[in-house]
């Protein structure tokens, strides 16, 4: 039986005692949104919470305070926010394109897989490791959160296709080909040095084909426009953008243009929108803040090949800078503007949610996972139906997931 949060049960009880006719219009909307949010499967396709697992003061099975360095997600707050399933990212910063760096990144990736499994195993009554598209539904019925794994950045693969099988066997179900800089697979959308391959490399083509064979989703997040179109030419399965937004609304190279969104829809893929404010709306420049964070990146060599202790120190210094230079935050309404745009452009079947919590994702009124219901409430206010909201929260992503599973080679 599915476990509901106390806030959801209270809302439902109030709705039972006081019919809609006794409530204000806004209260009726809130009750309707809470009921829908509790009934549907909700899935977040990208969180960087594994970065928090290296911290001695962070316990994923306890409720942590996001305003006191406690991150954006833990199991109790997943329940509060009605989030049924989340993909935990095995994230590695981009390192040098050398054999030694590839090996170090691979070993670090294996460590992160271990941290995720330890976190899930420590709280078997709260969560379970999910490996198939159907596992999310099964775990929800058991009253547990479904924890999936995805790789962010193909750098740890090196030049060894066999590592993809290793990551799959450890539970990964998607692979992001690059991160902020070009690598051996493809060009990145934000590499200031310009293109290295002008799209996918020859090895990158092999990686996409191997991902299709294994039944791992190809994540086009972070890759250059040229690489994006190369992937669509090579893949024989639909792809995902696990945490990107709409370029027509927020002109950032990390976001997808209208032409790319239409191409993604033609592929049958899905664009999962993130709550990282700088990708939701264009921000006013803040040179002092940007210089401080650039200095931190330089100090730690862009976070390459760091130990757990070093990553914990980076997180502390990052949090200190975030408090010193608080950034303006976008709103849920501005995020839903991106949903409206995709629906009007391509249709309801090609949009979902991938917050990027613990990787920078935060909105003024959706600061952590406990406030995810505010997205559903805004969708209700704009006239979206329960069926449409279910597609946005999980249905569209699961359609892609199932198709990738169906097309894998046994």
FINUKE-905667 format. One line per field, with one value per residue (C-alpha): x, y, z; residue number from 0; residue in three letters. Coordinates in pm, 1 decimal. Example, Ala and Ser with C-alpha at 12.3 -4.5 7.8 and 13.67 -1.06 7.14 Angstrom:
REM residues 2
px: [1230.0, 1367.0]
py: [-450.0, -106.0]
pz: [780.0, 714.0]
n: [0, 1]
res: [ALA, SER]
***
This chain:
REM residues 410
px: [0.0, 130.9, 238.7, 107.7, 266.6, 93.9, 21.7, -151.0, -365.9, -462.4, -557.2, -768.0, -936.2, -1019.9, -1163.0, -1384.9, -1510.2, -1558.8, -1695.6, -1575.1, -1882.9, -1751.6, -1400.9, -1269.0, -1177.1, -806.0, -862.3, -1052.7, -762.8, -517.7, -730.1, -762.4, -386.9, -299.4, -531.9, -389.2, -30.2, -93.8, -263.9, -18.5, 335.3, 581.1, 935.4, 1237.3, 1485.1, 1792.7, 1917.8, 2277.6, 2211.0, 2502.7, 2724.4, 2572.1, 2639.9, 3009.4, 2925.6, 2945.5, 2675.7, 2422.5, 2188.5, 1953.8, 1716.1, 1662.7, 1494.4, 1764.5, 1724.5, 1790.5, 1862.0, 2137.2, 2341.3, 2117.2, 2075.5, 1755.6, 1652.3, 1631.4, 1386.7, 1157.0, 1132.1, 1065.0, 759.2, 658.0, 681.0, 504.5, 801.8, 781.9, 1096.3, 1424.8, 1732.3, 2049.9, 2332.4, 2677.6, 2837.1, 3202.7, 3357.5, 3533.2, 3900.7, 4189.1, 4150.2, 4422.6, 4432.1, 4524.1, 4240.0, 3989.5, 4091.5, 4069.9, 3724.3, 3608.6, 3724.3, 3550.3, 3231.1, 3241.3, 3274.2, 2963.7, 2763.5, 2865.4, 2754.9, 2411.5, 2358.7, 2472.3, 2227.1, 1937.2, 2034.9, 2056.1, 1683.5, 1506.1, 1170.0, 1194.6, 1345.4, 1453.9, 1689.5, 1490.1, 1619.8, 1323.3, 1047.7, 796.3, 996.4, 877.1, 514.8, 595.7, 791.2, 517.7, 266.7, 504.9, 516.0, 882.7, 1068.7, 1219.2, 1585.3, 1719.5, 2075.7, 2199.5, 2547.8, 2622.9, 2924.8, 3075.2, 3433.2, 3473.4, 3407.1, 3748.3, 3786.8, 3646.3, 3294.0, 3290.8, 3253.0, 2900.2, 2809.4, 2968.7, 2762.7, 2446.3, 2508.5, 2553.1, 2212.1, 2263.0, 1978.4, 2095.1, 2421.7, 2479.4, 2745.2, 2926.3, 2919.4, 3050.4, 3348.6, 3427.5, 3533.8, 3625.8, 3262.2, 3133.2, 3139.4, 2972.3, 2727.2, 2932.4, 3298.1, 3451.9, 3733.6, 3492.7, 3419.8, 3663.7, 3468.6, 3192.6, 2938.8, 2988.9, 3332.5, 3364.7, 3387.6, 3081.2, 2886.8, 2991.9, 2880.6, 2532.2, 2493.4, 2612.8, 2370.4, 2087.8, 2203.9, 2218.6, 1884.5, 2031.5, 1872.6, 2091.8, 2088.8, 2151.1, 2181.6, 2489.2, 2595.2, 2641.6, 2375.2, 2583.3, 2624.4, 2251.6, 2161.8, 2433.1, 2280.5, 1937.4, 2085.3, 2261.1, 2016.9, 1751.1, 1566.3, 1412.1, 1639.6, 1601.7, 1727.8, 1733.7, 1749.8, 1731.6, 1488.9, 1357.6, 1603.9, 1328.6, 1236.3, 1582.4, 1859.2, 2127.1, 2326.6, 2230.7, 1868.1, 1708.6, 1597.4, 1253.1, 1407.9, 1576.7, 1253.3, 1067.7, 1347.5, 1335.3, 960.1, 1004.2, 1250.8, 986.5, 1205.7, 1131.3, 1264.6, 1279.7, 1269.5, 1500.5, 1442.6, 1790.9, 1688.6, 1955.8, 1804.6, 1446.7, 1486.7, 1770.7, 1947.4, 2109.9, 2491.2, 2661.7, 3035.7, 3141.7, 2949.9, 3067.8, 3429.6, 3404.6, 3270.1, 3520.0, 3798.8, 3659.3, 3655.0, 4014.3, 4123.2, 3988.4, 4092.4, 3730.3, 3656.9, 3853.4, 3945.3, 3869.8, 3857.5, 3545.4, 3709.1, 3798.1, 3446.0, 3304.7, 3531.6, 3427.5, 3062.0, 3127.3, 3306.4, 3036.8, 2763.9, 2953.2, 2976.9, 2608.5, 2520.9, 2754.4, 2627.2, 2262.7, 2129.6, 1783.7, 1550.6, 1294.1, 941.7, 728.1, 509.5, 814.1, 905.0, 554.2, 590.7, 846.0, 592.1, 331.6, 580.1, 667.4, 302.7, 206.5, 505.9, 524.1, 241.3, 183.7, 381.2, 734.9, 787.0, 871.1, 1055.2, 1424.9, 1493.7, 1873.9, 1826.5, 2163.5, 2325.3, 2202.7, 1830.7, 1603.9, 1308.4, 1170.5, 859.0, 1010.9, 1331.9, 1360.4, 1185.0, 926.5, 771.1, 727.8, 351.2, 360.7, 435.7, 121.1, -77.3, 40.2, -48.3, -399.3, -430.3, -348.7, -610.7, -405.7, -603.5, -508.8, -412.6, -189.3, -27.5, 44.6, 216.3, 433.5, 523.1, 608.4, 409.2, 617.9, 946.7, 822.6, 707.8, 1066.8, 1208.1, 983.5, 1068.4, 1442.4, 1392.6, 1190.7, 1460.1, 1752.9, 1935.2, 1931.2]
py: [0.0, 344.6, 568.7, 924.9, 1226.1, 1372.4, 1696.1, 1502.8, 1308.4, 1626.3, 1794.0, 1496.1, 1482.6, 1853.5, 1803.9, 1523.0, 1725.8, 2049.3, 2001.0, 2219.2, 2441.2, 2550.9, 2633.8, 2938.4, 2898.3, 2889.6, 2631.1, 2415.2, 2436.9, 2341.0, 2042.7, 1928.8, 1966.5, 1778.0, 1492.3, 1460.5, 1488.4, 1203.1, 979.9, 993.7, 857.1, 1145.0, 1110.2, 1341.9, 1241.5, 1412.0, 1497.0, 1539.1, 1419.1, 1169.2, 1476.1, 1505.6, 1143.3, 1213.7, 1448.1, 1309.3, 1552.6, 1440.3, 1148.4, 1074.4, 888.9, 1194.8, 1525.2, 1783.1, 2162.2, 2302.9, 2643.4, 2503.0, 2314.5, 2008.4, 1977.5, 1964.9, 1600.5, 1320.8, 1033.7, 1207.7, 1518.4, 1304.8, 1176.2, 1527.9, 1649.8, 1347.0, 1242.3, 872.5, 821.2, 998.8, 937.2, 984.8, 1109.5, 953.7, 1287.7, 1335.3, 1669.7, 1678.7, 1584.6, 1557.4, 1324.6, 1087.4, 719.5, 801.2, 1051.7, 808.0, 541.6, 779.1, 894.4, 534.9, 440.6, 746.2, 653.0, 308.3, 472.7, 684.4, 380.1, 227.5, 534.8, 530.7, 163.1, 204.5, 492.0, 288.4, -28.0, 166.2, 247.9, -48.4, 55.5, 399.0, 330.9, 66.6, 50.4, 59.9, -105.4, -123.9, 114.7, -94.4, -85.1, 267.1, 151.6, -157.2, 38.0, 300.0, 25.4, -91.4, 260.2, 314.3, 567.5, 436.4, 531.7, 500.5, 573.5, 762.5, 863.0, 1231.4, 1277.0, 1002.7, 1090.1, 784.0, 551.4, 643.0, 449.2, 126.5, 38.8, -244.6, 6.7, 78.5, -282.3, -237.0, 75.2, -94.0, -394.4, -156.7, -5.9, 287.7, 339.3, 647.2, 803.3, 1176.3, 1201.4, 1513.6, 1785.6, 2142.2, 2077.4, 1871.4, 1512.9, 1204.5, 1138.8, 1475.1, 1850.2, 2022.2, 2310.0, 2537.1, 2475.4, 2818.0, 2669.4, 2584.6, 2251.1, 1960.9, 1714.1, 1928.2, 1693.4, 1329.8, 1174.4, 838.0, 677.8, 874.8, 711.3, 370.6, 470.4, 571.1, 239.7, 45.8, 233.0, 135.5, -226.7, -234.7, -62.4, 250.5, 582.2, 834.1, 1169.1, 1466.3, 1706.7, 1934.4, 1839.2, 2086.0, 2148.5, 1965.9, 1666.8, 1670.1, 1631.1, 1367.2, 1161.5, 1176.5, 1048.7, 755.8, 637.8, 379.7, 454.7, 772.3, 989.9, 1213.1, 1554.6, 1481.3, 1841.1, 2119.2, 2399.2, 2609.3, 2839.9, 3057.5, 3164.0, 3161.1, 3205.6, 2976.4, 2718.8, 2452.3, 2489.0, 2349.7, 2563.5, 2523.8, 2339.0, 2097.3, 2045.1, 1957.8, 1719.2, 1558.9, 1513.7, 1355.4, 1114.0, 1031.2, 1163.4, 1388.7, 1717.8, 1708.3, 2063.0, 2163.8, 2418.1, 2572.5, 2937.1, 3051.9, 2815.3, 2916.3, 3289.5, 3516.7, 3665.6, 4003.7, 3975.5, 3963.5, 3997.7, 3974.9, 3652.1, 3500.7, 3588.3, 3426.3, 3100.5, 3103.2, 3135.1, 2837.8, 2627.8, 2723.4, 2648.3, 2294.3, 2237.4, 2237.5, 1958.2, 1694.0, 1366.7, 1482.5, 1254.6, 1230.6, 1458.4, 1715.3, 1704.6, 1763.2, 2066.3, 2197.1, 2166.6, 2363.6, 2639.9, 2642.8, 2674.5, 2959.8, 3149.2, 3084.5, 3245.3, 3538.8, 3596.4, 3486.5, 3461.0, 3565.5, 3273.8, 3216.5, 3102.5, 2796.9, 3011.2, 3094.1, 2725.1, 2635.0, 2896.0, 2650.0, 2367.6, 2581.9, 2661.7, 2296.8, 2191.1, 2465.7, 2389.8, 2010.7, 1871.5, 1736.0, 1414.3, 1555.6, 1732.6, 1619.3, 1721.0, 1673.6, 1925.2, 1920.3, 1944.3, 1942.5, 2045.8, 2405.7, 2354.1, 2576.4, 2808.6, 3071.6, 2861.8, 2520.3, 2540.9, 2172.2, 1842.2, 1902.7, 2180.9, 1991.3, 1998.5, 2367.5, 2266.0, 2055.5, 2340.7, 2583.1, 2331.6, 2302.8, 2682.2, 2686.9, 2432.2, 2116.0, 1795.7, 1508.2, 1299.7, 1576.8, 1632.3, 1260.6, 1267.7, 1559.3, 1403.3, 1055.3, 926.9, 1081.0, 976.1, 624.2, 593.4, 661.0, 430.6, 143.0, 193.0, 187.1, -132.0, -283.3, -209.3, -345.5, -646.8, -956.2]
pz: [0.0, -86.0, 200.8, 189.4, 357.3, 659.6, 471.4, 191.8, 437.5, 622.8, 296.4, 193.4, 536.3, 524.8, 178.7, 315.6, 611.8, 419.7, 68.6, -218.1, -173.3, 167.8, 45.5, -133.3, -502.6, -415.8, -143.9, -391.2, -635.7, -360.8, -259.7, -620.2, -680.4, -360.9, -454.1, -805.4, -682.8, -438.6, -694.5, -984.9, -1012.4, -977.2, -1110.8, -1107.5, -1377.8, -1232.7, -883.5, -770.1, -416.6, -433.8, -388.5, -41.4, 48.6, 107.6, 396.1, 748.0, 866.1, 603.5, 666.2, 375.8, 606.2, 826.6, 750.1, 677.0, 667.1, 316.1, 467.9, 688.4, 428.9, 439.0, 64.9, -134.3, -103.2, 149.8, 193.8, 447.5, 230.5, -78.0, 108.1, 214.3, -144.0, -286.1, -500.9, -579.5, -788.5, -858.3, -1069.3, -861.9, -1082.4, -1090.5, -1172.7, -1263.5, -1355.2, -1689.5, -1665.8, -1913.2, -2210.5, -2094.0, -2002.9, -1643.1, -1604.0, -1756.2, -1505.6, -1210.3, -1320.9, -1365.6, -1016.7, -874.7, -1060.3, -901.4, -559.6, -624.9, -731.5, -398.6, -202.2, -365.3, -295.8, 65.4, 115.1, -21.2, 165.5, 493.3, 477.8, 313.5, 459.0, 297.0, -45.4, -290.9, -586.9, -912.8, -1229.2, -1466.0, -1567.7, -1373.5, -1050.3, -971.6, -969.2, -761.8, -501.4, -476.6, -397.8, -124.9, 22.6, -69.6, -283.0, -608.2, -648.4, -1001.7, -1113.7, -1418.1, -1533.4, -1588.8, -1817.6, -2032.8, -1937.4, -1706.8, -2001.2, -2139.3, -2461.5, -2315.7, -2432.2, -2180.0, -1898.4, -2016.9, -1938.2, -1594.7, -1524.9, -1648.9, -1424.4, -1129.1, -1199.7, -1435.3, -1678.8, -1867.2, -1978.7, -2022.0, -2291.1, -2169.0, -1906.6, -1918.1, -2144.9, -2453.6, -2398.5, -2598.5, -2695.0, -2811.1, -2779.0, -2484.1, -2507.9, -2280.5, -2372.1, -2428.4, -2638.5, -2920.4, -3087.3, -3073.8, -3286.9, -3440.1, -3285.7, -3190.1, -3221.5, -3396.4, -3052.9, -2943.3, -3226.4, -3093.0, -2742.8, -2859.4, -3041.6, -2737.7, -2511.4, -2746.7, -2736.0, -2356.0, -2304.8, -2143.7, -2231.1, -2414.0, -2232.0, -2464.8, -2172.8, -2177.0, -2531.6, -2818.7, -3079.1, -3340.9, -3111.0, -3037.1, -3403.1, -3450.5, -3168.1, -3330.1, -3655.6, -3485.2, -3218.6, -3292.4, -2968.2, -2824.3, -2609.6, -2305.1, -2202.3, -1830.5, -1700.4, -1960.8, -2042.8, -2333.6, -2509.8, -2658.2, -2303.1, -2142.6, -2399.0, -2259.1, -2459.6, -2203.5, -2309.0, -2626.5, -2918.7, -3071.4, -3365.5, -3124.8, -2929.7, -3249.1, -3351.3, -3005.9, -3041.0, -3383.3, -3222.1, -2960.2, -2680.3, -2385.5, -2246.4, -1865.9, -1727.5, -1441.9, -1165.7, -1185.3, -1193.0, -1437.3, -1695.4, -1613.6, -1674.0, -1775.0, -1473.6, -1431.5, -1439.4, -1098.7, -1169.0, -804.0, -747.2, -1074.6, -996.5, -651.9, -791.9, -1079.4, -822.0, -630.6, -948.8, -1023.9, -668.0, -694.2, -1057.2, -1174.3, -923.0, -1112.5, -940.4, -586.7, -284.8, -69.6, 187.1, -78.7, -223.1, 124.9, 163.7, -178.3, -76.4, 243.4, 54.1, -213.7, 50.2, 217.7, -110.0, -178.2, 154.6, 92.9, -261.3, -261.6, -613.5, -723.5, -779.3, -1050.2, -966.1, -1033.1, -1259.7, -1472.1, -1490.5, -1605.1, -1880.8, -2026.6, -2004.0, -2179.6, -2456.7, -2521.8, -2518.0, -2763.6, -2985.5, -2988.8, -2776.2, -2426.6, -2483.2, -2480.9, -2148.0, -1795.0, -1476.2, -1389.6, -1114.9, -1077.1, -699.7, -520.2, -848.3, -833.1, -883.6, -673.6, -721.9, -486.9, -425.6, -495.7, -296.8, -223.0, -288.6, -14.8, -225.6, -553.0, -512.1, -604.4, -964.0, -975.8, -822.5, -1092.7, -1361.9, -1216.7, -1212.2, -1582.4, -1669.6, -1718.8, -1664.7, -1437.6, -1742.6, -1876.1, -1537.5, -1504.9, -1844.4, -1731.3, -1396.8, -1522.5, -1817.3, -2092.7, -1937.4, -1870.4, -2231.3, -2342.2, -2073.6, -2184.8, -2551.8, -2475.1, -2274.8, -2560.9, -2818.3, -2619.9, -2758.7, -2539.2]
n: [0, 1, 2, 3, 4, 5, 6, 7, 8, 9, 10, 11, 12, 13, 14, 15, 16, 17, 18, 19, 20, 21, 22, 23, 24, 25, 26, 27, 28, 29, 30, 31, 32, 33, 34, 35, 36, 37, 38, 39, 40, 41, 42, 43, 44, 45, 46, 47, 48, 49, 50, 51, 52, 53, 54, 55, 56, 57, 58, 59, 60, 61, 62, 63, 64, 65, 66, 67, 68, 69, 70, 71, 72, 73, 74, 75, 76, 77, 78, 79, 80, 81, 82, 83, 84, 85, 86, 87, 88, 89, 90, 91, 92, 93, 94, 95, 96, 97, 98, 99, 100, 101, 102, 103, 104, 105, 106, 107, 108, 109, 110, 111, 112, 113, 114, 115, 116, 117, 118, 119, 120, 121, 122, 123, 124, 125, 126, 127, 128, 129, 130, 131, 132, 133, 134, 135, 136, 137, 138, 139, 140, 141, 142, 143, 144, 145, 146, 147, 148, 149, 150, 151, 152, 153, 154, 155, 156, 157, 158, 159, 160, 161, 162, 163, 164, 165, 166, 167, 168, 169, 170, 171, 172, 173, 174, 175, 176, 177, 178, 179, 180, 181, 182, 183, 184, 185, 186, 187, 188, 189, 190, 191, 192, 193, 194, 195, 196, 197, 198, 199, 200, 201, 202, 203, 204, 205, 206, 207, 208, 209, 210, 211, 212, 213, 214, 215, 216, 217, 218, 219, 220, 221, 222, 223, 224, 225, 226, 227, 228, 229, 230, 231, 232, 233, 234, 235, 236, 237, 238, 239, 240, 241, 242, 243, 244, 245, 246, 247, 248, 249, 250, 251, 252, 253, 254, 255, 256, 257, 258, 259, 260, 261, 262, 263, 264, 265, 266, 267, 268, 269, 270, 271, 272, 273, 274, 275, 276, 277, 278, 279, 280, 281, 282, 283, 284, 285, 286, 287, 288, 289, 290, 291, 292, 293, 294, 295, 296, 297, 298, 299, 300, 301, 302, 303, 304, 305, 306, 307, 308, 309, 310, 311, 312, 313, 314, 315, 316, 317, 318, 319, 320, 321, 322, 323, 324, 325, 326, 327, 328, 329, 330, 331, 332, 333, 334, 335, 336, 337, 338, 339, 340, 341, 342, 343, 344, 345, 346, 347, 348, 349, 350, 351, 352, 353, 354, 355, 356, 357, 358, 359, 360, 361, 362, 363, 364, 365, 366, 367, 368, 369, 370, 371, 372, 373, 374, 375, 376, 377, 378, 379, 380, 381, 382, 383, 384, 385, 386, 387, 388, 389, 390, 391, 392, 393, 394, 395, 396, 397, 398, 399, 400, 401, 402, 403, 404, 405, 406, 407, 408, 409]
res: [UNK, UNK, UNK, UNK, UNK, UNK, UNK, UNK, UNK, UNK, UNK, UNK, UNK, UNK, UNK, UNK, UNK, UNK, UNK, UNK, UNK, UNK, UNK, UNK, UNK, UNK, UNK, UNK, UNK, UNK, UNK, UNK, UNK, UNK, UNK, UNK, UNK, UNK, UNK, UNK, UNK, UNK, UNK, UNK, UNK, UNK, UNK, UNK, UNK, UNK, UNK, UNK, UNK, UNK, UNK, UNK, UNK, UNK, UNK, UNK, UNK, UNK, UNK, UNK, UNK, UNK, UNK, UNK, UNK, UNK, UNK, UNK, UNK, UNK, UNK, UNK, UNK, UNK, UNK, UNK, UNK, UNK, UNK, UNK, UNK, UNK, UNK, UNK, UNK, UNK, UNK, UNK, UNK, UNK, UNK, UNK, UNK, UNK, UNK, UNK, UNK, UNK, UNK, UNK, UNK, UNK, UNK, UNK, UNK, UNK, UNK, UNK, UNK, UNK, UNK, UNK, UNK, UNK, UNK, UNK, UNK, UNK, UNK, UNK, UNK, UNK, UNK, UNK, UNK, UNK, UNK, UNK, UNK, UNK, UNK, UNK, UNK, UNK, UNK, UNK, UNK, UNK, UNK, UNK, UNK, UNK, UNK, UNK, UNK, UNK, UNK, UNK, UNK, UNK, UNK, UNK, UNK, UNK, UNK, UNK, UNK, UNK, UNK, UNK, UNK, UNK, UNK, UNK, UNK, UNK, UNK, UNK, UNK, UNK, UNK, UNK, UNK, UNK, UNK, UNK, UNK, UNK, UNK, UNK, UNK, UNK, UNK, UNK, UNK, UNK, UNK, UNK, UNK, UNK, UNK, UNK, UNK, UNK, UNK, UNK, UNK, UNK, UNK, UNK, UNK, UNK, UNK, UNK, UNK, UNK, UNK, UNK, UNK, UNK, UNK, UNK, UNK, UNK, UNK, UNK, UNK, UNK, UNK, UNK, UNK, UNK, UNK, UNK, UNK, UNK, UNK, UNK, UNK, UNK, UNK, UNK, UNK, UNK, UNK, UNK, UNK, UNK, UNK, UNK, UNK, UNK, UNK, UNK, UNK, UNK, UNK, UNK, UNK, UNK, UNK, UNK, UNK, UNK, UNK, UNK, UNK, UNK, UNK, UNK, UNK, UNK, UNK, UNK, UNK, UNK, UNK, UNK, UNK, UNK, UNK, UNK, UNK, UNK, UNK, UNK, UNK, UNK, UNK, UNK, UNK, UNK, UNK, UNK, UNK, UNK, UNK, UNK, UNK, UNK, UNK, UNK, UNK, UNK, UNK, UNK, UNK, UNK, UNK, UNK, UNK, UNK, UNK, UNK, UNK, UNK, UNK, UNK, UNK, UNK, UNK, UNK, UNK, UNK, UNK, UNK, UNK, UNK, UNK, UNK, UNK, UNK, UNK, UNK, UNK, UNK, UNK, UNK, UNK, UNK, UNK, UNK, UNK, UNK, UNK, UNK, UNK, UNK, UNK, UNK, UNK, UNK, UNK, UNK, UNK, UNK, UNK, UNK, UNK, UNK, UNK, UNK, UNK, UNK, UNK, UNK, UNK, UNK, UNK, UNK, UNK, UNK, UNK, UNK, UNK, UNK, UNK, UNK, UNK, UNK, UNK, UNK, UNK, UNK, UNK, UNK, UNK, UNK, UNK, UNK, UNK, UNK, UNK, UNK, UNK, UNK, UNK, UNK, UNK, UNK, UNK, UNK, UNK, UNK, UNK, UNK, UNK, UNK, UNK, UNK, UNK, UNK, UNK, UNK, UNK, UNK]
***
